[in-house]
């Protein structure tokens, strides 16, 4: 059997730096161009900077309301008062 030649620390460092430089150069070269997409409005000025479509009537954005829970604090498991998981 032939003795296996080991990679020295210096050559491994140089190879790592070369690979990093190559990947960095590839990242700069293959940088995507910014998209020129048009975002249409769903409501008046929402989202910000949107474009209104022709013929679409825009309304004000609805106001968020708090959820109303009926019988809050009442018996939530169907009228059976037992300890443990409700079935």
C-alpha positions as CSV (number, residue, x, y, z in Angstrom):
1,X,0.0,0.0,0.0
2,X,1.1,3.5,-0.8
3,X,1.3,6.0,2.0
4,X,-1.5,8.5,1.7
5,X,-0.4,12.1,1.1
6,X,-2.0,14.4,3.6
7,X,-3.2,17.9,2.8
8,X,-1.2,20.5,4.7
9,X,-2.8,23.3,6.8
10,X,-1.3,25.9,4.5
11,X,-2.7,24.4,1.3
12,X,-6.1,23.9,2.9
13,X,-6.2,27.5,4.0
14,X,-5.3,28.7,0.5
15,X,-7.9,26.4,-1.0
16,X,-10.6,27.8,1.4
17,X,-9.7,31.4,0.6
18,X,-9.8,30.7,-3.1
19,X,-13.2,29.0,-2.8
20,X,-14.6,31.9,-0.8
21,X,-13.3,34.4,-3.3
22,X,-14.8,32.4,-6.2
23,X,-18.2,32.3,-4.4
24,X,-18.1,36.0,-3.6
25,X,-17.3,36.9,-7.2
26,X,-20.1,34.6,-8.4
27,X,-22.5,36.3,-6.0
28,X,-21.6,39.8,-7.3
29,X,-21.7,38.7,-10.9
30,X,-25.1,36.9,-10.7
31,X,-26.8,39.6,-8.8
32,X,-30.5,39.7,-9.9
33,X,-31.9,43.0,-11.3
34,X,-34.7,44.7,-9.3
35,X,-38.2,43.6,-10.3
36,X,-40.4,46.2,-12.0
37,X,-43.7,44.8,-10.7
38,X,-46.8,46.8,-10.3
39,X,-48.8,46.5,-7.1
40,X,-52.5,47.3,-7.4
41,X,-54.5,48.9,-4.6
42,X,-56.9,46.8,-2.6
43,X,-58.3,49.8,-0.7
44,X,-57.6,53.5,-0.8
45,X,-53.8,53.9,-0.5
46,X,-53.3,50.3,0.7
47,X,-50.7,49.1,0.3
48,X,-48.6,52.3,0.3
49,X,-47.5,53.4,-3.1
50,X,-50.0,51.2,-5.0
51,X,-51.4,51.9,-8.4
52,X,-55.2,52.1,-8.9
53,X,-56.6,50.0,-11.7
54,X,-58.9,51.7,-14.3
55,X,-62.6,51.1,-13.6
56,X,-62.2,49.8,-10.0
57,X,-63.9,51.7,-7.2
58,X,-61.7,51.8,-4.2
59,X,-63.2,52.0,-0.7
60,X,-61.7,52.9,2.6
61,X,-60.0,50.1,4.5
62,X,-62.3,48.4,7.0
63,X,-61.5,49.1,10.7
64,X,-60.5,46.1,12.8
65,X,-63.0,45.4,15.6
66,X,-62.5,43.3,18.7
67,X,-63.9,39.8,18.5
68,X,-67.1,39.4,20.6
69,X,-67.4,36.1,22.4
70,X,-70.9,35.3,23.6
71,X,-71.3,33.7,27.0
72,X,-67.7,34.5,28.0
73,X,-66.9,32.8,31.3
74,X,-69.8,30.3,30.9
75,X,-69.7,26.6,30.5
76,X,-67.6,26.0,27.3
77,X,-68.0,22.2,27.1
78,X,-71.6,21.9,26.3
79,X,-73.3,22.0,29.7
80,X,-71.4,19.2,31.4
81,X,-69.4,20.4,34.4
82,X,-66.7,17.9,34.9
83,X,-63.0,18.2,35.7
84,X,-60.7,17.2,32.9
85,X,-60.9,17.4,29.1
86,X,-64.2,18.2,27.5
87,X,-65.5,15.4,25.3
